[in-house]
Amino acid sequence: MAQVTLRSIEKRFGSTRVVKGVSLDIANGEFVSLVGPSGCGKSTLLRMIAGLEDISGGDLMIDGRRMNAVAAKRRNIAMVFQNYALYPHMTVAENMGFSLRIKGLPKAEIATQVRQAADVVGLGDYLDRLPRQLSGGQRQRVAMARAIVRHPAAFLFDEPLSNLDAKLRVQMRSEIKSLHQRLGTTTIYVTHDQIEAMTMADRIVVMNVGEVEQEGAPLTLYDHPESVFVAGFIGSPAMNLIEGTLSPDGFTAGPLTVPVRARATGPAILGVRPEHLILDPEGHAATVALVEPTGAETQVHLDLAGHKLTGVFRERIADAPGSTLHVRFDPDRLHLFDRETGKRIATP
């Protein structure tokens, strides 16, 4: 295991800064996920930790040792890529043991370590197969086992599940999380899928245009987003955001008025998660635009006083588009943000 510390890390391509002074402390054995939209700098940051990209500024420390100028092969870090990066002419066992063979380990020791790693990821019966004879999920397991066999100080994952179908992604999420719980190795996981991050990580780091927007435990980010960007990015379906004005009387947006208390007045954004819209005959009248049954829940797209909202309800709703539902906002689950800065507004 390793402690990974980033101090004001920067990456520049010419005069363009793509990573802008990122500082993080990742503890021994912690599972940290870097999330954000495409182009936010998360994969570039991971590649700098791995030694695949030069660091333009700041310090990278692993277990207290500065690693900026240390070659990738000497950082004792294993990386799992999106495209698996397997040698097509080698068997599963040969792919897994390749790095050990390069180190010059005896064949018997390589075979033992390969067998142990294969058992961890459930590939013991596939060691003689070639990559083309495996499914996508099995190839990803080979890539993971190839990393495990090195006994690295840290695992780096760069969107490893992007090429898999939806059902297999769910299965592999569970396997990666279980693997981390068994091995306890420091893990840094990059994804644009916030559901992956929410279900797997001990801590999430949300990045936006090369900077850290917010970091914290998954439910902390979900329940207390510090900016409009985090509020809209974390959660599926996304949080409903309504632009309006705060006054001592509450929040108003056209004909819509919501009673709230805040320590500010002026232009603001009201946020409410879809599951915090409540069916209530005495609530606001909203027009049904679309109903999406998902089984245990029903997603309903609504037009409320000109504002497009999504509600998630446990009730079975079969109302036709154009009909009316009455909803209210859970007063204890509302979020307020400054419309100019996008930052959270404190409430009493």
N, C-alpha and C positions, 0 to 999 in steps of 0.2 A: 504494500500500500504506500501511497505517497501523498504528501501535502503539496498542492499546487497553488502558487501565489502569483497573481498578475498585478503589476504596479504601473499604472498609466501607460498601458500597452497601446502602441499606435502602428498603423500600417498605411503607408503612402505609396501611391503609384504616380510618380511625377509630382505634380502639385496637388493631386487629389487625395484627400484623407478618407479612407474607407473604414478604418477603425480609429476611434477618436478618444484615446486616453482611457481605456477600460481597466478598471481595478477590481479584482475579485480575490477572495480567499476560499479555497476549496479544501476541506478538511480530509484527513485520512479516512478512506472508506466511504466517502460521501458520493451520492449519485446526483449530479447536477446536470440539468438540461438547459441548453441555450436555444431559445425560440425567438421567432420573429419572421417577418415576411421575406420573400426573396430579395437579395441585395442589401440586407441589413448588416452584413459583416460577420455573421455567426460562423460560417464555414471557414472564412479567412482567419478568424480568431483561432479556431480549432487547428488549422494547418500551421499556424505560428507556434502553438503549443507542441505540435508533433515535430516541428523542425522542417516542415515542407515549404514554409514561407519565411523569408527573412523578417525580422522585427525592426521596424523603422524607428521606434522610440519606446522608452520604458524598460522594465525589467521583468523577465520570466524566471521565477524561482521554483525549483522542485526539491522538496525536502531541504530548503535553506540554501541550495546551491544555484547560483546564477547560470541559466542555460542559454542565454541569447546566442552565444557563438558555438555551442556544443552541437555536433553533428546529430542528425536524427537517429542514427543507429546506436548512439551512445546515451540516449535519454531514457532507455528502459521503459518505453511506452509502446503499446500495441494499438494499431488503428484498424477499424473495420469500416470499409468503404461502402458506398451505395451500390456499386456495380460488382461487388464480391471480390473482383481481381484475382480469380483463381487461374492457375496454369491449366489450359485445356488438355494437354498431353500427359498430365500427371494424375495419378490416382488420388483419391481422398487422403490416404495415408501419406503419400508423397507431398501433397500440398501442405498438409498439416505439419509435417516434419522438416520442411525445406529450410526454415530459418535455423533449426537445430543442426542440420547437416552442414550449413554454411559455417556455423560455429565450430565444426569439427568434433561434435560429440560422437561417442561410439554408437554403432548401429543398434546394439541391444538397449542402450539407454534411450535412444530416440524412439524405438518401438514401444518401450514401456510408457514413455510420456505421451506419445500419440494415442495409445490405447486408453490411458487415463482421461485425456481430454475428450476423446470420442465418447467415452461412457458418460461424461458430464453432460454432453449435448445430445445424447441418444443416437449416435452414429456408429456404434460398435459393429453393426452388420453391414456397413456400407464402405468399409475402408478400401476395398479393392475396386470400387467403381470409379469411372471417370466423371468429371463434372457434368458432361452432357447427358449422363444417365440419371441425373438427380432432378428433383423438383426445385422450384425457386426457394422454398423454405429450407430444403436440405442444403442447398448451396450456401445459404446464409449461415446455417449452422457450421458448415465447414470453415467459412471465414471466421466465425467466432471461435471455433476450436483452434484454428491456426494462431489466433491471438492468445488464447488460454495457455497453449503449450509452452509459450515463452515465459510464463510466470511474470508478467510485467508489473511495474509499480502502478500503472494506470491504464485504463482502457479509454480509447477515444472512438466514438461512433459518429459517423457523418451520414445522417439520414439513411440508415441501413435498411429500412423497411419500405422505402418509396417504390420499389419495383414489384412489391407483392400485392396480391389482391386483398380486398377488405377483410375477408374472414381470416386469411393467413396472417395479416398484420396484427389482428387482435391476439391470435395465438402466440405469435413471436414476441409481442409486448410482454405477455405473461412469462415467457421463457427467459427473456433478457432480465426481467426484474427478479425472477427466481434465481437466475445465475448470479446476479449481484448479491443477493441475500446469502447464497452459499459461499461465494468466494470472498466477499467483503472488500473487493478491489476498488479503489477510487475510479469513478466513471464520469466522463464528460460526454454528454449525448446531445448532438445537434439535430434539430427537427424543425420543420415549419408547421407541423401538426400539433396544435396545442393539446389535443386529447392525449396523444402519446406522452407529452410532457406531464400532464396532470396525473396520469395513471401510473407513471413509472418513477418520477424523480422525487428525491428528498427536498430539493430546492430548484426553483425555476428562475432563470435569468432572462428577462424579456429585453430584446435588443431592437433598436429603431435607429436607422440611418447611422450605424457605426457606434452608437452609444448605448449604455445600459439605461433602459427606461425605468425598470423596477426589478427587484429580486426578492425572493422570499419563498416560504412554503407554498405548495400549490393552492391550498384553501385560503391562505392569506391573500394571495393575488386575486383569487376569485371573489372573496367577500369584501376586500378593501383595496380595490385598484386605486393607484395614486394618480392616474391620468386617464384622459379619454382614450388614448391609444391602448393602454392596457385593458381598460374596460371593454373596448370593442374587440380586442384580440383574444382575450381569455374567455372561454365559454362558448358552447355550441348548443343551440343557436346563440348568436351574439346578443349582447346586451342591447336593449332598446334605448336609443339616445334621442332626446327631444330638445331642440333649441328654444329658449324662451328668456324670461326675465324673473329675477328674484326680487321680492319686495317684502316688507314686514308682514304682508298678508299671505305670502306663499309664493308658489311658482306659477307663472302664467305663460301660455303659448297660444296666442289667438284666443279662441273661445274656451280653451282648456285651462282649468285652474286646479292645482293640486296643493293641498295644505302641507307645507313643510316649514321647518324652522332651520335657519342657518345663520352663521356669523358674518354674512356679507349680503349685499344687495347689488343689483345690476345684471348685465347679460350673463346667462348661465346655461348649462346643459343639465337636464335631468336624466338620470339613468335608472332603468328598472329591468331586471332580468326577466326573461319570458315566463319562468316558473313563478314569478312574484306578481303576475297579473292574476286576479282572483275573480271568478264569476260571482256576480252579485246583482240581483234585480234592481237594487238602488244605486248601482254604479253608473259609470259613463256609458253612453250608447255608442257602440262601435259597429261598423259595417264589416261583415265577413267578406274577405276577398278570396281566400283559399283555405281548404281544410286538408291536412295531411295526417292521416292515421298512421301511427308507428307501432301499434300494438298496445303496450302498457300505457302509452301517452298519446295525446293528440296535439299536433302543432296547428295553430290557427293563425293565419295572416289577417290582420285587421286594419281598417282605416278608422282612426279615432281623431275626429276634428281636423282632418287633413294630414295627420301624422301616421306613417306606416309603422305598425307594431307587429311583433310576433308573440303569441302566447303559447305556453305549454301547459296543458291541463290533464289531470288524471281522469276526468270525466270523458265518456264517449260522446263526442260531438259530431253530429251529422248535418248541421245547418248548411243550407245551400248558399253559394255566393250571392251576395246582395241582401241577405237576411241580417238581423240585428242581434248582437250579443251585448250584455251589460257587464262591464268589468270595472274593478277598482284596483288601485295600486296598494300593495302591502306597505303601510306607512313605516314599518320598521326596517324595510329592505330597500330604501331609496338611496340613490347616489347623486351627489351634486358636484359639478365641475365648472370652473371658470371658463367662460367661452373664449376669452382672449388667450389665456396661457394654456388651457387644457388641463390644468392641475386641479386636484381634488379640493373641494371647499369643505371646511370643517363644519360639523353640525353639533349641537349641544348633546 
